[in-house]
């Protein structure tokens, strides 16, 4: 059986490769088409585990039918709702038409998504359409691996926070076909990042006059370190990007020689050389200027006295308030910059609050990242997700064997060479970490709460249950018997 020929004979709307040639944001409405058992068999044959791995990004195929919603809250005076549904899969978004003035809207629309990662999160939002803006009525969120396959199911809607129950429920049917081998390989690479992410906002209502100056002072102390880290990262990125080939080539040779001939004592030696460099070079630079000055002796004497006085207080100068102590004679350039910022009357309160908000948002994101990392690692080691734990164990065993037979310096040598030659080899795929690739597929504690199913506040009416149809038949038909080898199971 020729798989390539079979793939070419697939309907255009059912091919992941062909779907990628469509508009990146909108995928066609399949309401007038229906999935037959022959079509499903062809797609399953195409994604069979024994097929060639010629397109690793084409992991699988998702067919989702948005049937209807029930008991949606009334938003207008007539007690009805103008609802539409939006489905998101990472950076791909589709939506249904708007069902006007109906608290139990019926859409019965089907959509197809290409699956590039079986652990991608499918988000379903129900909106109330307004004249100017649309308001979220409810939503659900699940990883693709967690969805019920080849049967219909009622899902209770949640609030936007995904932690509390909202009014109403939605009926979905999903058919997922994927290649397990491709999914395993894809799990070793980083997850796809969303292009549009909401900013982390921190409320400042509880801040008092005491906490605001204290927080601002700590931010001023932290800012120079953050700036230095950013500049170092930008410098390393420019070296890796070969913006200056000569500098990058010298850096490559230097790093490789350091790796080959590295010894533990070189760490302390590097620290000693750095401290001597910071001790000698600034003084040589200062002496070079004072040597050509007409008042070099006087200036040199004054500079020495300033250095001797400032050495005692340089550790505390950026902590104390110069306006209280009133002595500015022993301040260096960094302290003068801090004082200038404090005495600047043009700096408004809103500017300070925005700066504090950005820093607090960053700290909040860092805390969330660290907590999620530890929770995922805990779940992975406790075998809460056996498939990912098994994959993690196999990769760990493989790396252990490599480290046992190959010295670590040669491994670092190869990795450094690979990283430096990345642009030369024109590799567009982002740098990867196998362990992080697997770890990011494990839901954190909050994600488990977000993905948890909740019972509806009220069960859908009996007539709605009896009118449900599978997407394997035409939307206008109603059938409760065995169709194409699958049963209509409504929960």
C-alpha positions as CSV (number, residue, x, y, z in Angstrom):
1,X,0.0,0.0,0.0
2,X,1.5,3.3,-1.1
3,X,1.1,5.7,1.8
4,X,2.2,8.8,-0.3
5,X,-0.5,8.0,-2.9
6,X,-3.0,7.4,-0.1
7,X,-2.2,10.8,1.4
8,X,-2.7,12.6,-1.9
9,X,-6.1,11.0,-2.3
10,X,-7.3,12.3,1.1
11,X,-9.9,15.0,1.0
12,X,-8.4,18.4,1.1
13,X,-10.0,19.3,4.4
14,X,-8.6,16.2,6.1
15,X,-4.9,16.6,5.4
16,X,-2.7,18.2,7.9
17,X,0.0,19.1,5.4
18,X,-2.5,20.7,3.1
19,X,-4.1,22.5,5.9
20,X,-0.8,24.3,6.6
21,X,-1.1,25.8,3.1
22,X,-4.3,27.5,4.3
23,X,-4.6,30.7,6.2
24,X,-2.6,30.4,9.4
25,X,-5.4,31.6,11.6
26,X,-8.7,30.3,10.1
27,X,-9.5,26.7,9.1
28,X,-12.5,25.8,7.0
29,X,-16.0,25.0,8.2
30,X,-16.8,21.3,7.6
31,X,-20.4,21.5,8.5
32,X,-21.5,20.4,5.0
33,X,-19.1,17.4,4.9
34,X,-19.1,14.3,7.0
35,X,-16.5,11.8,8.1
36,X,-16.9,8.3,6.8
37,X,-15.2,5.2,8.2
38,X,-13.2,4.9,4.9
39,X,-11.8,8.4,5.5
40,X,-10.9,7.6,9.1
41,X,-9.2,4.4,8.0
42,X,-7.1,6.3,5.4
43,X,-6.1,8.9,7.9
44,X,-5.2,6.2,10.5
45,X,-3.1,4.4,7.8
46,X,-1.3,7.7,7.0
47,X,-0.4,8.2,10.7
48,X,0.4,4.6,11.3
49,X,3.4,4.1,13.6
50,X,5.4,2.2,11.1
51,X,5.4,4.9,8.5
52,X,8.5,6.9,7.6
53,X,9.3,9.9,9.8
54,X,9.4,12.4,6.9
55,X,7.5,15.2,8.6
56,X,8.1,15.2,12.4
57,X,6.0,18.3,12.9
58,X,3.0,16.5,11.4
59,X,2.1,14.5,14.5
60,X,-1.6,13.9,14.0
61,X,-5.0,15.1,13.0
62,X,-7.9,16.5,15.1
63,X,-11.5,16.7,14.1
64,X,-13.7,18.6,16.5
65,X,-17.5,19.1,16.3
66,X,-19.1,21.9,18.3
67,X,-22.7,20.6,18.6
68,X,-24.5,22.8,21.0
69,X,-24.6,24.6,24.4
70,X,-27.1,24.4,27.1
71,X,-28.4,26.7,29.9
72,X,-26.3,29.7,29.0
73,X,-26.8,32.8,31.1
74,X,-29.1,35.5,29.7
75,X,-27.3,38.7,28.9
76,X,-30.1,40.9,27.4
77,X,-33.5,42.0,28.6
78,X,-35.3,39.3,26.7
79,X,-33.6,36.6,28.7
80,X,-31.8,35.3,25.6
81,X,-28.2,35.0,24.6
82,X,-26.3,35.8,21.4
83,X,-23.6,33.2,21.7
84,X,-20.8,32.0,19.6
85,X,-17.9,29.6,20.2
86,X,-14.2,30.0,19.7
87,X,-11.7,27.2,19.6
88,X,-8.0,27.7,20.1
89,X,-5.2,25.3,19.6
90,X,-2.0,27.2,20.6
91,X,-1.8,29.9,17.8
92,X,-4.7,28.6,15.7
93,X,-8.1,30.0,16.2
94,X,-11.5,29.2,14.7
95,X,-15.0,30.3,15.6
96,X,-18.6,29.4,14.9
97,X,-21.4,31.6,13.7
98,X,-23.5,33.6,16.3
99,X,-26.7,31.9,17.4
100,X,-29.0,34.9,18.0
101,X,-31.4,35.1,21.0
102,X,-31.0,31.5,22.2
103,X,-29.9,30.3,25.6
104,X,-29.5,26.8,24.1
105,X,-27.6,27.5,20.9
106,X,-27.1,24.9,18.3
107,X,-24.1,25.3,16.0
108,X,-23.3,21.8,14.8
109,X,-20.1,22.9,13.1
110,X,-17.0,20.8,12.6
111,X,-13.4,21.9,12.3
112,X,-10.0,20.2,11.5
113,X,-6.7,21.1,13.1
114,X,-3.2,19.7,12.4
115,X,-1.6,18.4,15.5
116,X,2.1,19.3,16.0
117,X,2.2,18.3,19.7
118,X,-0.1,15.9,21.3
119,X,0.3,17.8,24.6
120,X,-0.9,21.1,23.2
121,X,-3.8,22.6,25.1
122,X,-7.2,22.9,23.3
123,X,-9.2,25.9,24.6
124,X,-12.9,26.4,24.0
125,X,-14.5,29.7,24.8
126,X,-18.2,30.6,24.6
127,X,-18.7,34.4,24.1
128,X,-21.7,36.6,24.3
129,X,-21.6,38.9,21.3
130,X,-22.1,42.6,22.0
131,X,-22.3,45.7,19.9
132,X,-18.8,46.8,20.7
133,X,-17.0,43.9,22.6
134,X,-17.7,40.3,23.3
135,X,-17.9,39.0,26.8
136,X,-16.7,35.5,27.9
137,X,-19.6,33.4,29.1
138,X,-17.6,30.3,30.0
139,X,-14.6,28.3,28.8
140,X,-12.9,24.9,29.1
141,X,-9.3,23.9,28.6
142,X,-7.8,20.4,28.1
143,X,-4.6,18.9,26.7
144,X,-5.3,16.9,23.5
145,X,-4.1,13.7,25.2
146,X,-6.9,14.1,27.8
147,X,-9.8,14.6,25.4
148,X,-12.4,11.9,25.0
149,X,-11.9,10.3,21.6
150,X,-14.6,9.3,19.1
151,X,-17.7,10.1,21.2
152,X,-19.8,13.0,22.3
153,X,-19.6,14.5,25.8
154,X,-21.0,17.3,27.7
155,X,-18.5,19.6,29.4
156,X,-19.4,22.0,32.2
157,X,-18.2,25.5,31.5
158,X,-15.9,27.3,33.8
159,X,-15.2,31.0,34.6
160,X,-12.3,32.7,32.8
161,X,-10.0,31.8,35.7
162,X,-10.7,28.1,35.1
163,X,-11.0,27.5,38.8
164,X,-14.8,28.1,39.4
165,X,-17.9,26.7,37.8
166,X,-19.9,28.9,35.4
167,X,-23.4,28.5,34.2
168,X,-24.0,26.4,31.2
169,X,-22.4,23.4,29.5
170,X,-21.3,22.6,25.9
171,X,-21.5,19.4,23.9
172,X,-18.3,18.5,21.9
173,X,-17.2,15.5,19.9
174,X,-13.5,15.0,19.1
175,X,-11.7,12.5,16.9
176,X,-7.9,12.3,17.4
177,X,-5.5,10.3,15.2
178,X,-1.8,10.6,15.8
179,X,1.5,8.9,15.4
180,X,2.9,7.7,18.8
181,X,6.5,7.6,17.6
182,X,6.3,11.2,16.2
183,X,4.6,12.3,19.4
184,X,7.4,10.9,21.5
185,X,10.1,12.6,19.4
186,X,8.2,15.9,19.4
187,X,8.0,15.7,23.3
188,X,11.8,16.0,23.4
189,X,11.6,19.6,21.9
190,X,10.3,22.8,23.5
191,X,6.6,23.4,23.4
192,X,5.2,25.9,20.9
193,X,4.8,29.3,22.5
194,X,1.7,31.4,22.2
195,X,2.2,34.6,20.2
196,X,-0.4,36.6,22.3
197,X,0.0,36.3,26.1
198,X,-1.7,38.6,28.6
199,X,0.6,40.7,30.7
200,X,0.9,39.8,34.4
201,X,-0.7,42.6,36.4
202,X,-0.2,43.3,40.0
203,X,-2.7,45.4,42.0
204,X,-1.1,48.1,44.1
205,X,-4.1,48.9,46.4
206,X,-2.5,47.5,49.5
207,X,0.7,49.5,49.2
208,X,1.2,52.2,51.8
209,X,3.5,55.2,52.0
210,X,6.0,53.1,53.9
211,X,6.2,50.2,51.4
212,X,6.4,52.2,48.2
213,X,9.7,54.0,49.0
214,X,11.2,50.8,50.4
215,X,10.2,48.8,47.3
216,X,11.5,51.6,45.1
217,X,14.9,51.6,46.9
218,X,15.2,47.8,46.5
219,X,14.4,48.1,42.8
220,X,17.1,50.7,42.4
221,X,19.6,48.3,44.1
222,X,18.5,45.4,41.9
223,X,18.4,47.3,38.6
224,X,22.2,47.5,38.0
225,X,22.5,43.7,38.4
226,X,19.7,43.1,36.0
227,X,21.2,45.5,33.4
228,X,24.6,43.7,33.7
229,X,23.0,40.3,33.2
230,X,21.0,41.6,30.1
231,X,24.2,43.1,28.6
232,X,26.1,39.9,29.2
233,X,23.3,37.9,27.6
234,X,23.2,40.2,24.6
235,X,27.0,40.0,24.2
236,X,26.9,36.1,24.2
237,X,24.1,36.2,21.7
238,X,26.1,38.5,19.4
239,X,29.0,36.1,19.7
240,X,26.8,33.1,18.8
241,X,25.2,35.1,15.9
242,X,28.6,35.8,14.3
243,X,27.9,39.5,13.9
244,X,31.6,40.0,14.1
245,X,33.2,36.8,12.6
246,X,36.7,37.5,14.0
247,X,35.5,38.0,17.6
248,X,33.2,34.9,17.3
249,X,36.1,32.8,15.9
250,X,38.5,33.9,18.7
251,X,35.8,33.2,21.3
252,X,35.1,29.7,19.8
253,X,38.8,28.8,19.9
254,X,39.1,30.2,23.4
255,X,36.1,28.3,24.7
256,X,37.2,25.0,23.1
257,X,40.7,25.3,24.6
258,X,39.3,26.1,28.0
259,X,37.1,23.1,27.8
260,X,40.0,20.8,26.7
261,X,42.5,22.0,29.3
262,X,40.1,23.0,32.1
263,X,41.1,22.2,35.7
264,X,39.2,23.0,38.9
265,X,41.8,25.5,40.2
266,X,41.1,27.7,37.2
267,X,37.8,28.8,38.8
268,X,39.5,30.5,41.7
269,X,42.3,31.7,39.4
270,X,39.7,33.4,37.2
271,X,38.2,35.1,40.2
272,X,41.6,36.3,41.4
273,X,42.4,37.7,37.9
274,X,39.1,39.4,37.7
275,X,39.6,41.1,41.1
276,X,43.1,42.2,40.1
277,X,41.8,43.6,36.9
278,X,39.1,45.6,38.7
279,X,41.8,46.9,41.1
280,X,44.5,47.9,38.6
281,X,42.8,49.0,35.4
282,X,40.6,51.8,36.8
283,X,43.6,53.3,38.7
284,X,45.8,53.1,35.6
285,X,43.0,54.8,33.6
286,X,42.7,57.5,36.3
287,X,46.5,58.1,36.5
288,X,46.7,58.4,32.7
289,X,44.4,61.4,32.9
290,X,46.0,63.0,35.9
291,X,49.5,62.7,34.4
292,X,48.6,65.1,31.6
293,X,46.7,67.5,33.9
294,X,48.4,70.8,34.9
295,X,47.4,70.2,38.5
296,X,48.2,66.5,38.6
297,X,49.8,66.4,42.0
298,X,46.9,68.3,43.7
299,X,44.3,66.2,41.8
300,X,46.1,63.0,42.6
301,X,46.2,63.9,46.3
302,X,42.5,64.8,46.3
303,X,41.6,61.6,44.4
304,X,43.5,59.5,46.9
305,X,41.8,61.1,49.8
306,X,38.4,60.6,48.2
307,X,39.2,56.9,47.6
308,X,40.3,56.4,51.2
309,X,37.1,58.0,52.5
310,X,34.7,56.3,50.1
311,X,36.1,52.8,50.8
312,X,34.5,52.9,54.2
313,X,31.1,53.9,53.1
314,X,30.7,52.5,49.6
315,X,28.8,49.5,50.8
316,X,26.2,51.6,52.5
317,X,26.0,54.6,50.3
318,X,23.3,53.2,48.0
319,X,21.2,52.2,51.1
320,X,21.1,55.3,53.2
321,X,19.3,58.5,52.2
322,X,21.8,61.2,51.2
323,X,19.2,63.9,51.9
324,X,19.1,62.9,55.6
325,X,22.9,62.5,56.1
326,X,23.6,65.6,53.9
327,X,27.2,64.6,53.0
328,X,27.7,64.2,49.3
329,X,31.5,64.5,49.2
330,X,32.2,60.8,49.3
331,X,29.7,59.7,46.6
332,X,30.9,57.9,43.5
333,X,29.2,58.0,40.1
334,X,26.6,55.3,40.9
335,X,25.6,57.0,44.1
336,X,25.2,60.3,42.3
337,X,23.0,58.7,39.8
338,X,20.8,57.3,42.6
339,X,20.6,60.7,44.3
340,X,19.7,62.3,41.0
341,X,16.8,59.9,40.5
342,X,15.5,60.6,44.0
343,X,15.7,64.4,43.6
344,X,14.1,64.4,40.2
345,X,10.8,66.2,40.6
346,X,9.7,65.4,37.1
347,X,9.3,61.7,37.9
348,X,5.5,61.2,38.4
349,X,3.9,58.7,40.8
350,X,2.4,56.8,37.9
351,X,5.9,56.3,36.4
352,X,7.1,54.8,39.6
353,X,4.0,52.6,40.0
354,X,4.4,51.3,36.4
355,X,8.1,50.5,37.2
356,X,7.1,48.7,40.4
357,X,4.3,46.8,38.6
358,X,6.7,45.6,35.9
359,X,9.2,44.3,38.4
360,X,6.5,42.7,40.5
361,X,5.0,41.1,37.4
362,X,8.5,39.7,36.5
363,X,9.0,38.4,40.0
364,X,5.5,36.8,39.9
365,X,6.3,35.0,36.6
366,X,9.7,33.8,38.0
367,X,7.9,32.4,41.1
368,X,5.3,30.7,38.9
369,X,8.0,29.2,36.7
370,X,10.0,27.8,39.7
371,X,6.9,26.4,41.4
372,X,5.6,24.8,38.2
373,X,9.0,23.2,37.5
374,X,9.2,21.6,41.0
375,X,5.6,20.4,40.8
376,X,6.2,18.8,37.3
377,X,9.4,17.2,38.5
378,X,7.5,15.8,41.5
379,X,4.7,14.3,39.4
380,X,7.2,12.9,36.9
381,X,9.2,11.1,39.6
382,X,6.1,9.8,41.3
383,X,4.9,8.3,38.0
384,X,1.6,10.3,37.9
385,X,1.9,10.2,34.1
386,X,3.4,6.8,33.3
387,X,4.1,7.4,29.6
388,X,6.1,10.6,30.2
389,X,7.8,9.1,33.2
390,X,8.8,6.0,31.1
391,X,10.1,8.3,28.3
392,X,12.0,10.4,30.8
393,X,13.5,7.2,32.4
394,X,14.7,5.9,29.0
395,X,16.3,9.2,28.1
396,X,18.0,9.3,31.5
397,X,19.4,5.8,31.1
398,X,20.7,6.7,27.6
399,X,22.4,9.8,28.9
400,X,23.8,7.9,31.8
401,X,25.4,5.4,29.5
402,X,26.9,8.2,27.3
403,X,28.3,9.9,30.4
404,X,29.8,6.7,31.6
405,X,31.8,6.0,28.4
406,X,32.5,9.5,27.2
407,X,34.4,12.1,29.3
408,X,32.3,15.2,30.2
409,X,34.8,17.6,28.7
410,X,34.4,16.1,25.2
411,X,30.6,16.2,25.5
412,X,30.8,19.9,26.4
413,X,33.3,20.4,23.6
414,X,30.8,19.0,21.0
415,X,27.8,20.9,22.4
416,X,29.8,24.2,22.4
417,X,30.9,23.6,18.8
418,X,27.3,22.8,17.8
419,X,26.0,26.0,19.4
420,X,28.7,28.2,17.7
421,X,28.1,26.7,14.3
422,X,24.3,26.9,14.5
423,X,24.0,29.9,12.3
424,X,26.6,28.6,9.8
425,X,24.5,25.4,9.5
426,X,21.4,27.6,9.1
427,X,19.4,25.7,11.8
428,X,16.0,27.4,12.2
429,X,14.8,25.1,15.0
430,X,15.3,26.7,18.5
431,X,17.8,25.3,21.0
432,X,16.4,22.4,22.8
433,X,16.7,20.7,26.2
434,X,15.4,17.1,26.2
435,X,14.7,17.1,29.9
436,X,12.8,20.4,29.8
437,X,10.9,19.2,26.6
438,X,9.5,16.2,28.5
439,X,9.0,18.1,31.8
440,X,6.9,20.9,30.2
441,X,4.4,18.2,29.0
442,X,3.6,17.3,32.6
443,X,0.8,19.6,33.9
444,X,1.5,21.6,37.0
445,X,-0.8,21.6,40.0
446,X,-2.7,24.7,38.8
447,X,-2.9,23.3,35.3
448,X,-4.5,20.1,36.7
449,X,-7.1,22.3,38.4
450,X,-7.7,24.2,35.1
451,X,-8.1,20.9,33.2
452,X,-10.4,19.3,35.8
453,X,-13.9,18.5,34.6
454,X,-16.8,19.9,36.7
455,X,-20.4,18.8,36.9
456,X,-22.9,21.1,35.3
457,X,-25.1,23.1,37.5
458,X,-28.1,21.7,35.7
459,X,-28.3,18.6,33.4
460,X,-29.1,19.2,29.8
461,X,-32.8,18.6,29.0
462,X,-33.9,15.2,27.6
463,X,-34.9,16.6,24.2
464,X,-31.4,18.0,23.7
465,X,-29.9,14.6,24.5
466,X,-32.1,12.9,22.0
467,X,-31.2,15.3,19.2
468,X,-27.5,14.7,19.4
469,X,-25.8,13.3,16.3
470,X,-22.3,12.1,15.6
471,X,-20.2,14.0,13.1
472,X,-19.8,10.7,11.2
473,X,-23.3,11.3,9.8
474,X,-24.8,14.4,8.2
475,X,-25.8,17.1,10.7
476,X,-29.4,16.9,9.5
477,X,-29.7,13.2,10.3
478,X,-30.5,11.7,13.7
479,X,-29.3,8.1,14.4
480,X,-28.7,6.2,17.6
481,X,-27.5,2.9,16.2
482,X,-24.1,1.8,15.3
483,X,-22.6,4.1,12.6
484,X,-19.4,3.4,10.8
485,X,-18.2,1.2,13.7
486,X,-18.8,3.8,16.4
487,X,-21.6,4.4,18.8
488,X,-23.1,7.6,19.9
489,X,-22.3,7.9,23.6
490,X,-23.5,11.1,25.2
491,X,-22.4,11.9,28.8
